[in-house]
């Protein structure tokens, strides 16, 4: 998979900055989404490495670490977005939440499409 496709979410994050500026959306919303997304990716990379180390001999632990990371990062994102909306205004929180939804969706789709597919060989 190409580096551009692997980092499509970061490309979209970069494209979103001028879109926010031109559309008159709150730049604090973009900044909030950017901080959350960079943390999301950083924690994901770290836990993927740890899960690979831990789960080399134990697939159950691998699944546990990967699942815990995804759920924990989801809650982190939710609380930060909620806090941003409560501490600023509705437009800031909503713009940050929508941008995070776009980034998550693009990242999720790329990960799902890049997974190898294993087909069982026909039994003769």
BAZADO-464391 format. One line per 10 residues: for each residue x, y, z of N, C-alpha, C, O. Coordinates in steps of 0.001 Angstrom, whole numbers. Example, Ala and Ser with C-alpha at 12.3 -4.5 7.8 and 13.67 -1.06 7.14 Angstrom:
2
13190 -5690 7800 12300 -4500 7800 13200 -3300 7800 14236 -3319 8465 ~ 12850 -2250 7080 13670 -1060 7140 12900 30 7870 13409 1138 8039;
//
This chain:
124
863 -1181 0 0 0 0 904 1237 0 1936 1267 670 ~ 510 2213 -734 1337 3405 -860 1283 4247 411 344 4157 1202 ~ 2298 5051 579 2375 5917 1750 1233 6930 1753 713 7279 2814 ~ 846 7399 582 -257 8368 504 -1555 7760 1018 -2286 8390 1782 ~ -1830 6556 603 -3063 5899 1042 -3015 5589 2531 -4014 5744 3233 ~ -1844 5147 3019 -1688 4853 4443 -1902 6099 5305 -2355 6005 6446 ~ -1574 7255 4753 -1680 8514 5493 -2788 9415 4955 -2729 10635 5107 ~ -3783 8823 4337 -4889 9593 3776 -5570 10456 4832 -5968 11584 4543 ~ -5708 9943 6046 -6341 10720 7106 -5550 11990 7419 -6141 13038 7675 ~ -4223 11903 7399 -3412 13096 7661 -3487 14079 6494 -3456 15293 6696;
-3586 13554 5282 -3759 14422 4112 -5088 15169 4239 -5151 16376 4006 ~ -6148 14446 4609 -7458 15088 4784 -7425 16123 5904 -8068 17169 5807 ~ -6679 15832 6963 -6542 16798 8059 -5879 18077 7559 -6300 19180 7910 ~ -4845 17927 6743 -4180 19100 6169 -5082 19877 5225 -5072 21108 5227 ~ -5858 19171 4420 -6785 19829 3494 -7888 20563 4261 -8387 21596 3812 ~ -8259 20021 5415 -9349 20614 6197 -9004 22001 6738 -9900 22823 6932 ~ -7725 22275 6984 -7359 23588 7545 -7770 24738 6632 -8456 25647 7098 ~ -7384 24746 5344 -7851 25850 4500 -9368 25831 4293 -9981 26885 4121 ~ -9971 24652 4309 -11431 24577 4183 -12081 25265 5378 -13033 26028 5215 ~ -11568 24998 6577 -12094 25653 7781 -11927 27159 7668 -12848 27911 7989;
-10746 27612 7209 -10476 29049 7119 -11396 29725 6104 -11958 30784 6384 ~ -11549 29125 4938 -12373 29719 3880 -13855 29694 4251 -14583 30647 3975 ~ -14295 28612 4870 -15709 28464 5210 -16102 29234 6471 -17279 29281 6827 ~ -15132 29830 7139 -15440 30585 8348 -15755 29704 9553 -16409 30143 10500 ~ -15287 28467 9511 -15489 27575 10652 -14462 27895 11730 -13398 28432 11424 ~ -14758 27579 12969 -13821 27906 14051 -12503 27132 13914 -12503 25902 13852 ~ -11405 27848 13868 -10103 27205 13762 -9770 26421 15031 -8974 25483 14987 ~ -10367 26792 16149 -10182 26022 17382 -10793 24626 17206 -10295 23660 17785 ~ -11846 24512 16426 -12427 23201 16123 -11457 22341 15339 -11304 21154 15625 ~ -10792 22940 14341 -9791 22202 13577 -8633 21792 14477 -8167 20654 14414;
-8169 22716 15314 -7050 22435 16208 -7401 21318 17190 -6577 20445 17463 ~ -8612 21347 17715 -9068 20298 18629 -9058 18946 17927 -8545 17965 18465 ~ -9619 18896 16736 -9644 17643 15978 -8231 17181 15638 -7942 15986 15687 ~ -7355 18112 15297 -5975 17755 14946 -5251 17149 16144 -4571 16132 16005 ~ -5389 17757 17307 -4736 17235 18511 -5283 15854 18856 -4521 14933 19152 ~ -6595 15716 18817 -7204 14415 19112 -6722 13376 18115 -6365 12265 18506 ~ -6706 13718 16835 -6359 12736 15819 -4892 12323 15897 -4573 11148 15713 ~ -4000 13270 16166 -2579 12929 16303 -2394 12018 17523 -1624 11060 17465 ~ -3087 12308 18612 -3030 11430 19793 -3595 10054 19454 -3019 9037 19843 ~ -4719 10010 18729 -5347 8747 18324 -4348 7882 17552 -4164 6703 17852;
-3714 8488 16563 -2763 7737 15741 -1540 7319 16528 -1064 6193 16385 ~ -1025 8214 17360 161 7888 18157 -86 6737 19121 729 5820 19225 ~ -1206 6787 19820 -1546 5708 20739 -1775 4418 19954 -1387 3341 20407 ~ -2396 4520 18793 -2635 3345 17969 -1345 2681 17504 -1230 1456 17538 ~ -381 3476 17071 913 2930 16636 1605 2247 17814 2134 1144 17675 ~ 1599 2903 18963 2248 2342 20153 1592 1033 20571 2285 53 20843 ~ 264 1006 20626 -414 -220 21053 -304 -1327 20002 -272 -2505 20357 ~ -245 -973 18725 -34 -2000 17702 1313 -2685 17897 1426 -3905 17771 ~ 2328 -1892 18203 3658 -2467 18458 3638 -3351 19701 4166 -4463 19693 ~ 3025 -2846 20764 2944 -3628 22007 2127 -4892 21804 2498 -5955 22302;
1030 -4792 21085 179 -5959 20847 932 -7012 20048 777 -8208 20299 ~ 1735 -6586 19099 2510 -7530 18303 3540 -8234 19177 3745 -9441 19048 ~ 4189 -7482 20069 5165 -8082 20977 4494 -9058 21942 4971 -10175 22141 ~ 3399 -8630 22530 2697 -9444 23522 2025 -10637 22863 2083 -11756 23375 ~ 1395 -10394 21735 553 -11412 21125 1264 -12381 20216 614 -13214 19584 ~ 2585 -12301 20127 3303 -13222 19253 3025 -14670 19648 2910 -15542 18787 ~ 2919 -14919 20938 2663 -16273 21413 1230 -16481 21873 810 -17616 22098 ~ 473 -15398 22017 -866 -15511 22588 -1849 -14644 21802 -1933 -13441 22047 ~ -2586 -15227 20873 -3533 -14444 20070 -4635 -13796 20908 -5162 -12751 20529 ~ -4987 -14400 22035 -6005 -13813 22906 -5549 -12485 23484 -6326 -11532 23547;
-4295 -12417 23908 -3750 -11156 24435 -3655 -10108 23334 -3916 -8926 23559 ~ -3276 -10558 22141 -3203 -9649 20999 -4560 -9003 20746 -4657 -7788 20574 ~ -5599 -9820 20726 -6951 -9297 20501 -7376 -8391 21654 -8028 -7371 21428 ~ -7021 -8745 22867 -7383 -7928 24024 -6744 -6556 23999 -7408 -5553 24262 ~ -5458 -6504 23683 -4752 -5219 23624 -5311 -4360 22489 -5544 -3164 22665 ~ -5524 -4974 21328 -6051 -4216 20185 -7455 -3686 20474 -7764 -2537 20161 ~ -8301 -4520 21068 -9665 -4099 21388 -9671 -3027 22463 -10382 -2029 22347 ~ -8881 -3230 23506 -8810 -2233 24582 -8317 -889 24079 -8812 158 24496 ~ -7347 -920 23190 -6828 319 22614 -7904 1050 21827 -8076 2259 21977 ~ -8620 324 20996 -9653 953 20170 -10764 1544 21038 -11208 2666 20794;
-11209 808 22034 -12276 1306 22913 -11783 2494 23734 -12487 3494 23868 ~ -10581 2384 24279 -10026 3485 25072 -9833 4750 24268 -10126 5846 24746 ~ -9335 4604 23034 -9155 5783 22184 -10494 6383 21786 -10610 7599 21629 ~ -11500 5542 21622 -12844 6055 21315 -13395 6894 22451 -13959 7964 22226 ~ -13231 6401 23685 -13694 7172 24843 -12891 8466 25002 -13450 9508 25345 ~ -11575 8396 24750 -10756 9606 24833 -11271 10648 23848 -11424 11820 24191 ~ -11537 10208 22621 -12024 11135 21601 -13367 11732 22018 -13584 12937 21887 ~ -14253 10896 22515 -15584 11369 22911 -15499 12406 24017 -16160 13442 23944 ~ -14694 12142 25044 -14602 13081 26163 -13947 14397 25758 -14380 15464 26194 ~ -12920 14331 24937 -12264 15577 24499 -13213 16397 23621 -13286 17618 23759;
-13932 15734 22728 -14886 16464 21879 -16018 17052 22706 -16433 18187 22471 ~ -16517 16297 23663 -17563 16816 24548 -17040 18015 25329 -17722 19034 25442 ~ -15831 17893 25867 -15238 19006 26603 -15043 20232 25735 -15294 21354 26176 ~ -14597 20027 24503 -14409 21161 23592 -15729 21847 23313 -15798 23075 23271 ~ -16777 21062 23122 -18092 21652 22866 -18633 22395 24070 -19259 23445 23922 ~ -18398 21862 25262 -18908 22510 26480 -18093 23739 26864 -18648 24716 27368 ~ -16787 23701 26630 -15926 24810 27033 -15918 25965 26033 -15589 27095 26391 ~ -16275 25686 24795 -16264 26752 23791 -17697 27036 23364 -18472 27615 24126 ~ -18042 26639 22176 -19418 26811 21715 -19805 25617 20841 -18981 24754 20537 ~ -21055 25592 20455 -21566 24451 19691 -20868 24294 18343 -20591 23170 17922;
-20583 25395 17664 -19944 25316 16339 -18555 24718 16428 -18153 23943 15561 ~ -17819 25071 17468 -16464 24531 17632 -16507 23038 17894 -15789 22270 17253 ~ -17343 22624 18830 -17452 21202 19150 -17970 20388 17981 -17471 19297 17704 ~ -18974 20920 17294 -19550 20197 16164 -18568 20097 15000 -18457 19043 14375 ~ -17859 21176 14705 -16896 21123 13600 -15762 20150 13914 -15311 19420 13031 ~ -15299 20132 15158 -14255 19184 15555 -14772 17755 15473 -14062 16866 15001 ~ -15993 17526 15925 -16573 16175 15885 -16763 15693 14453 -16479 14534 14149 ~ -17232 16554 13585 -17431 16153 12188 -16101 15854 11502 -15994 14896 10737 ~ -15099 16665 11774 -13785 16412 11186 -13219 15090 11714 -12646 14321 10942 ~ -13365 14816 12997 -12897 13537 13550 -13649 12367 12928 -13057 11317 12681;
-14929 12531 12676 -15702 11464 12041 -15190 11181 10629 -15092 10024 10222 ~ -14868 12229 9891 -14318 12053 8540 -12958 11363 8608 -12679 10450 7830 ~ -12118 11801 9536 -10782 11206 9669 -10862 9745 10084 -10152 8898 9543 ~ -11731 9452 11049 -11887 8071 11493 -12403 7192 10358 -11902 6088 10145 ~ -13394 7679 9638 -13969 6898 8541 -12927 6608 7473 -12827 5477 6999 ~ -12154 7610 7090 -11134 7389 6060 -10074 6406 6557 -9642 5530 5807 ~ -9658 6542 7800 -8663 5638 8360 -9192 4210 8434 -8481 3260 8107 ~ -10428 4065 8859 -11041 2745 8990 -11178 2066 7635 -10867 883 7498 ~ -11636 2796 6647 -11808 2223 5304 -10469 1784 4726 -10368 702 4147 ~ -9445 2612 4876 -8119 2258 4355 -7595 1014 5056 -7042 127 4407;
-7762 938 6373 -7294 -251 7110 -8033 -1501 6673 -7425 -2562 6530 ~ -9321 -1391 6463 -10085 -2568 6055 -9731 -3008 4635 -9661 -4205 4355 ~ -9513 -2062 3756 -9161 -2412 2379 -7740 -2932 2258 -7429 -3664 1318 ~ -6877 -2569 3188 -5478 -2979 3093 -5200 -4307 3783 -4094 -4837 3675 ~ -6175 -4846 4485 -5969 -6140 5151 -5890 -7232 4093 -6656 -7248 3129 ~ -4951 -8138 4295 -4872 -9243 3330 -6088 -10152 3454 -6583 -10418 4549 ~ -6538 -10604 2338 -7660 -11546 2352 -7106 -12935 2144 -6295 -13174 1250 ~ -7550 -13832 2970 -7097 -15218 2875 -8261 -16058 2399 -9327 -16080 3014 ~ -8046 -16731 1324 -9075 -17620 817 -8640 -19049 1091 -7492 -19431 863 ~ -9579 -19814 1580 -9273 -21211 1844 -9095 -21931 510 -9843 -21713 -443;
-8099 -22780 473 -7907 -23542 -764 -8946 -24644 -842 -9293 -25250 173 ~ -9437 -24904 -2025 -10476 -25924 -2157 -9918 -27299 -1781 -8785 -27649 -2112 ~ -10737 -28042 -1094 -10354 -29379 -668 -10650 -30335 -1812 -11757 -30352 -2349 ~ -9659 -31126 -2178 -9844 -32061 -3292 -10133 -33445 -2782 -10318 -34369 -3574;
//
